[in-house]
């Protein structure tokens, strides 16, 4: 199955749809910029945060500033990787190495990497998504994932 335009926006793990993802569309950066402006305009927010001891406000600002600085949207894993997720994604690297579009197309699916180690909940969701594509096909999967997560989300979370 060669990647078509629709497939290119579905992540290698099959859990994310870049076409509707806020990281890909730039909505996350826009929101971070708006919040950054608001935080700078209202210096009392830092005092409130420190007073209630909720979290490290400076670390929050550091993360917010980083998000706001990401002017190039996440391209998605099939289109060269993105800044929103790990550049060392084991699933993406494996799929690319094996020359398949999705995990389920590999003779080892579901492999030990998806069934062991850290992040088992995420890995289970990857297995489920791949099994669903295998069952109904990519076109229907895209319809399902877009209906489920709609526009303006991090599809797959």
Secondary structure as the mmCIF struct_conf table of DSSP 4:
data_model
#
loop_
_struct_conf.conf_type_id
_struct_conf.id
_struct_conf.beg_label_comp_id
_struct_conf.beg_label_asym_id
_struct_conf.beg_label_seq_id
_struct_conf.end_label_comp_id
_struct_conf.end_label_asym_id
_struct_conf.end_label_seq_id
HELX_RH_AL_P HELX_RH_AL_P1 UNK A 5 UNK A 8
TURN_TY1_P TURN_TY1_P1 UNK A 9 UNK A 9
STRN STRN1 UNK A 10 UNK A 10
TURN_TY1_P TURN_TY1_P2 UNK A 12 UNK A 13
BEND BEND1 UNK A 14 UNK A 14
STRN STRN2 UNK A 17 UNK A 17
HELX_RH_3T_P HELX_RH_3T_P1 UNK A 18 UNK A 20
STRN STRN3 UNK A 21 UNK A 21
HELX_RH_AL_P HELX_RH_AL_P2 UNK A 22 UNK A 25
TURN_TY1_P TURN_TY1_P3 UNK A 26 UNK A 26
HELX_RH_AL_P HELX_RH_AL_P3 UNK A 27 UNK A 41
TURN_TY1_P TURN_TY1_P4 UNK A 43 UNK A 43
HELX_RH_AL_P HELX_RH_AL_P4 UNK A 44 UNK A 52
TURN_TY1_P TURN_TY1_P5 UNK A 53 UNK A 53
BEND BEND2 UNK A 55 UNK A 55
HELX_RH_AL_P HELX_RH_AL_P5 UNK A 57 UNK A 69
BEND BEND3 UNK A 72 UNK A 72
HELX_RH_3T_P HELX_RH_3T_P2 UNK A 77 UNK A 79
TURN_TY1_P TURN_TY1_P6 UNK A 80 UNK A 80
BEND BEND4 UNK A 83 UNK A 85
TURN_TY1_P TURN_TY1_P7 UNK A 87 UNK A 88
HELX_RH_AL_P HELX_RH_AL_P6 UNK A 90 UNK A 98
TURN_TY1_P TURN_TY1_P8 UNK A 99 UNK A 99
BEND BEND5 UNK A 101 UNK A 102
HELX_RH_3T_P HELX_RH_3T_P3 UNK A 103 UNK A 105
BEND BEND6 UNK A 106 UNK A 106
TURN_TY1_P TURN_TY1_P9 UNK A 107 UNK A 108
HELX_LH_PP_P HELX_LH_PP_P1 UNK A 109 UNK A 109
BEND BEND7 UNK A 110 UNK A 110
HELX_LH_PP_P HELX_LH_PP_P2 UNK A 111 UNK A 111
HELX_RH_AL_P HELX_RH_AL_P7 UNK A 112 UNK A 115
BEND BEND8 UNK A 116 UNK A 118
HELX_RH_AL_P HELX_RH_AL_P8 UNK A 120 UNK A 136
HELX_RH_AL_P HELX_RH_AL_P9 UNK A 138 UNK A 149
BEND BEND9 UNK A 151 UNK A 152
STRN STRN4 UNK A 153 UNK A 153
TURN_TY1_P TURN_TY1_P10 UNK A 155 UNK A 156
#
